[in-house]
Amino acid sequence: MKILGIEQIENNKPHKIKWWGWILLIILIVGTYIIYNQQHPNRKESSTAAWNQNELMKCEGMVFGTIYHITYQADKNMQKGIDETLTKVDNSLSPFNKNSIITAVNNGEDIKVNDMFTDVFNMAKYVAKETNGAFDITVAPLVNLWGFGFKNMSNVNEKTVDSLRQFVGFNNVELINGHVKKQYSETMLDCSAIAKGYGVDAVGKYLESQGIKNYMVEIGGEVRVRGLNPKGELWKIGVNKPIDDSTSVNSDIEQVIKITDMAMATSGNYRNFYIKDGKKYAHTIDPRTGYPVQHNILSSTVVAKDCATADAFATSFMVLGLEGAKEILKKHPEIRAFFICSKDDGTTEEWMSDNMKELILE
C-alpha cells in the first residue's frame, strides 16, 4: 500500500467550485430540462390532481354537418361563447351556409373577407405550396363534379374533368386588401379539409381566453387538447379502424394516442364514399389530376401544434400516398403522422413517423 505525503494529499483533494461555476451548473441543468421538454412535449407530469367533479363541464351539439364534443375544467358554463365562436366560423367558411363569406366569394360577390377567412386562406396557400399542390381549396369544382361538394353535378367523364381542371389552382386566385380576386369566375373555394380543424382551434383559443387550461375540443373526429384530462393524466385519443362505414357507426379502435398541448386530425376514405356501377368513389379528390385518389393509405392521422395544420396535412397525405407523404414529413419534423395502409392480400398494416412512436399508448 502506497502512503501519500502531505503535499500529495493536498494535490488530490477535490477542487472547490468557484461561485461562477455554480451559476454555470444551474444554467446547464435548466437548459437541459427545457430542451428535453421541447423534444418530448407529451411527457407532462401527471401528478396534477384530478378535476373536482363540479368543475367538469361538457357540451355537445351539431356544427359543419357533424357532431362536436367539448370537455373542459371550469367553474362556469361556457356554452354561449362556444356557440358564438362556432357560428362565426360557420358564417365565414361553410359553403353550405348560403349567407357565409365563402358562399359570397364563390358567387362572385365583391365582399371584404374577415380575419377567419384570411387566416384559413393564407394557411391553405402555405400547405398547398409545401405539398406541391396536393392540398388545394380551389378544388371545389372537381369535388362538386364527383358528388361530394355543395353543388352536385353530373356527366362525369374525361372531357368534363379536363374542362374543370383549368379553374383549379392557387395561381387562379389571390387575396388582395381583404378581397378575393379570381382569374376565372368558375373558380370556387372549398375549405372543408381545413375549416373543421380551424373551428376546433377557434373554440380552443376561446376557452384559453377565458383562462381555461385543461380542455378537449373535438369536432367530427378532429381534436385539440390542452393540459390534462379529468383524471389528471394525458389525454387519450383513439384512431378508428378504417372499416368502410358510410353511416359512421363503426367505432373500433386501431390505436390510442396520448397527447397534451397538441391537436390531431384524421382523414380517410372509408366513411365518405359512394358505389356506382360496382365501383367505389372516395371523397378525396386529387386537385392535380381531377380524379378520386386510389392510393393504399386508408387512414391518415396527423398530430401537430394546431388542428387546422393537422387537418390540412392529413388530407394532403391521403392525396400523396405513403411515399409522397414520407417526403413531406422529412421537410417537416414538427409534424407527426400515423397511417393505416392496405396490402395486396387485403389485410392492413401501420406506418408511423419516428416522432409519433412516443405518443402511442403501450
N, C-alpha and C positions, 0 to 999 in steps of 0.2 A: 504494500500500500504506500502510495506516494503522499508525503506530507507537504502541504503548501506553506510557503513562508508568508509573512505578514504582507509583503508587497504584492505577492501573487494573489492573496485573498482580496486585497483592495481592488486589484485589476479585474477580478472575476465577480465582483459584486454587480447586481443588476443596476443599470443606469437609471437615474431618476428622470422622469419625463418632465420636460420644461412646460411652463404654463401654456405656451402656444401650441404645444404638442397635444394637450388635452382638447383644445379647440378644433384642431385638425381631425382628431379622432372622432369627435362628436359629429363634425360635418360629414365625414366618411360614412358613419353609421346611418345618419339621416338620409344622405344621398342614396345609399344602397337600398334603404327601405322604400324611398319614393320610386326608384327605378323598378324595383321588384313589383310594386303595386301597379305601376303602369303596364308592365308586361303580363300581369296576372290580375286583370280587373275584376274577375269573377270571384276572387278569393277574399271575401269580406268576412270580418269577424262575425260569427253567428251567436255571440254572447248577448246580443241585444234581446231584451225581454220580449215575450210575445205581446201582441197588442191587447190592450184592455178591451173586453167584449163590447163595451158601449162606444168604443172608438172605431169599430169595424163597420164601415159603410160600403154598401153595394148598390149598384143600379144597373139596369139593362133596358134595352129598347131597340128600335129599328132605325137604321140610317144607311144611306147608299145602297138600299135594296138588300141589306143583310142585318144580322143581329150584333149588338155590341154588349159587352160585359165590362164593368169597371169596378174595381175593388180598391179602396183607399182608407188610410187611417186619418180620422179627423173627429173633431168634437161637434161638427155640424154638417148638415146635408148640403152637398154642392150640386144637386141635380139641375137647378135652374141655370147656373153658369155653364155646366156641361152641355145642356141642351142648346144654349145660345151659341156656344162655340161650334157645335156640330152643324147648327143651322147656317152659320156664317160660311163654313166650309162647303156645305151643300149649295148655298147660293152663289158661291164663287166657281165651283169646279164640276158640278154634276151636269152632264149633257142630257140627263133625263128630266132635269128641272127646267121647265120652259122659260122661267124668269131668271135663270142663272147668268152669270157673266160669260161663261164659256159658250152657252147657247147663243147669246147675242153675238159673240165673236164668230161662231160657226155660221150664223145667219147673215154675216157681212155688215153688222151694225158698227158704226164708228164709236165705240164706247171706251171710256177710260177704265182700265182694269184696276183692281185693288191690290193690296200688299200680298194677300194669299195667292192670288193668281200669278203675280210677278214671281214670288218665291218658287212656285211649282214649275213655272215656265223655265226659269233660269236653271233650276236643278235638273229638269228633264233634258235641257240642252247640254248640260255638262255630262250627264250619263250617256247621252247619245254619242257625244264625242269620244268618251272613254271606251265605249263598246263598239266603235266603228259602225254606228247606225243600227245595231241590233235592238236598241231601245229608241222608240220614236213616237211621240204623242201625235204626230201628224198622220199616223197610220189609220185614223178614223174611217176614211172612205173604204179601205180594204176590210176593216173589221165589220163595217156595215154590210158590205157586199157578201161576206161569208155568213151573215146572220147572227153575229154576236154583238152588234152595236146598238145604237139608239135610233137608227133608221135602217130597217130591213130592206134589202134589195134582192133582186132575183137574177136569173140568167147568168149564173157563174160559168164563165168559160175563159179560155186563154186570152181572147181578144179583149174581153171586159177587164180582166185583171191588168193587162198591159196598158189599157187606156187610163186606168186609175193610178197606176204607179207614178206617172209624171206629176201628180199632185201631192205625193208623199215625200217628205224630207225636210229637215230644218232649213235647208237652203231656200225653201219656198216661203218662209215666214220669219218675221222679225218683230221684236217688241221695242218700239221707239217712243220715248216720253210717255209711257203708260198706255200706248195704243198699239194694237196688233196690226201689222201690215202684211197682207198676203199677196203673193205674186199671182196666185190663181184663186178665184172666188170659190172654186170647188174644193180647195184645201180646207180640211176640218180637223179639229183637235179632239182627242180623247185621252183624258188623264186618268182613266180607270186603273192603270197599272202603277200609279204613284199617289193618287189622291186619297185612297183609303189609308195608306201609311202616313200621309201628311195629316189626315184627320186624327189619327192616333197621336201623333206628335203634338198637334194643336191642343187636344184635351190634356195631354201630359203637361204641357207648358202652362196651361191654365191652372191645373192643380198645384204646380210648383209656385205659381204667382200668389197662391193662397196660403203658402207656407207648408204645403203637404210634402213630406219627404218619402213616405212609403206608399207606393201605389202600383197597380197594374191596369193598363188600358188595353182592351182587346176589341177589335172591330173586324168581324169576318175572318178571324184567324191571324190577323196582323197584330203584333203585341209590342208594347213599350212598358218597361218596368223600371222602377227606381226604389232604392232602399231594400228592405227585407219584407218577406210575406208575414201574414198574421201570426205564424209560429216563430218569428224571429230568425228565419232561415232564408237562403237564396230562393228566388222564385223558380219554380219548376214548370217548364212549358213543354207540352207534348207535340211531337210531329206525327201526323196521321200516316197510316199505311196508304199508299197510292192505289186504292181499290176503286175501279170505275163505279161511280155513285153520283148520278146527276141529282139525287134527292138530298144529298149532304147528310144522310142519316148515319153513314159509317163513321165510327169514332175509334177504330182500332189504332193503337199507338205503335209506331215503329221505334222511336227513340224518345228519350226525355232529356231536355237541355236545361241546365241550371245556370241562371244568369242574374245579374243585378246591374243597374245603371246602363242598360243596353236595350236594343229593340230587335225584334225578329219578324221576318215575313216569309211566307211560303207561297210559291207559285206552282201550279200543276195543271195538267190537262185531264185529270181523272174525274172532275166534277162538272166542268163546263164544256160540254161537247154534245154533238148530236150524230145520229147514224142515218145516212141516206143511201139508198140503193146498196145496202150492205157494207158501206164504207164509213169509217169513223172520221168526223171532222172536229178537231180540237180548237179551242178559242184563241190559243196563242198564234198570232199571225206574224210571220217574218216580214218586217217592213221592206226588206231588201229584195225579196222575191215576190211578195204578194200572196203567198200561199201559207196554209197552216203548217206549223213545224212538224217534222217527222223524226226528231232525234230520239235517242234512247233514254233521255232524262225524263222520268215520270214525275218527280217532285224535286223542286229546288228550294232549299231553305237557306236564308242568309241572315246572319247576325251582324249588326252594325250599331253605330252610336245613336242613330236616329232611324225611325221606322220608314220614312219616305225613301231614304237611301237604300235600306234593306229591301223595300218593296220593288223599287226600280231595278236593282241588280238581280233580284230573284227572277223577275220576268226576263231580263236580258239573258240570263244563263239558260233559261228554257229555250230561247231562240238560238243561242250559240252552240248548244250541245256541250258535252263533257270536255272535249279537248279545247274548244274555244273558251269555255269558262275558265279552265286552268290557266290559260294565257292571261286573261284579265286579272285573275287572282294574284299572279306573280307581280303585277304592277300595283296592286292594292293590298298590301299586307294588313291594312286596318279592317278589311272585310273578311268574315269567316263564312264558310259555305259547307253545306251538307246536302248531298244528292242521293236520291234513290233511283237507280237505273235498271232498265230491263235488259235481260240477257237473251241470247238466241234461243235458249231452251225454254223460254217462258218464265223463268224464275227472275228474281231481282237481286241486286247487290248494292251495297252502300259505298259511297266515296265521300271523304271529308277532307278539308284542308287541315294542315297540321295544327293551326291555331284554333281550330274548332274542337279538337280532341279533348282538351282540358275542360270543355263545357258539358261534355256528355256525362249524364248521371250513370255511375257504375252500378 
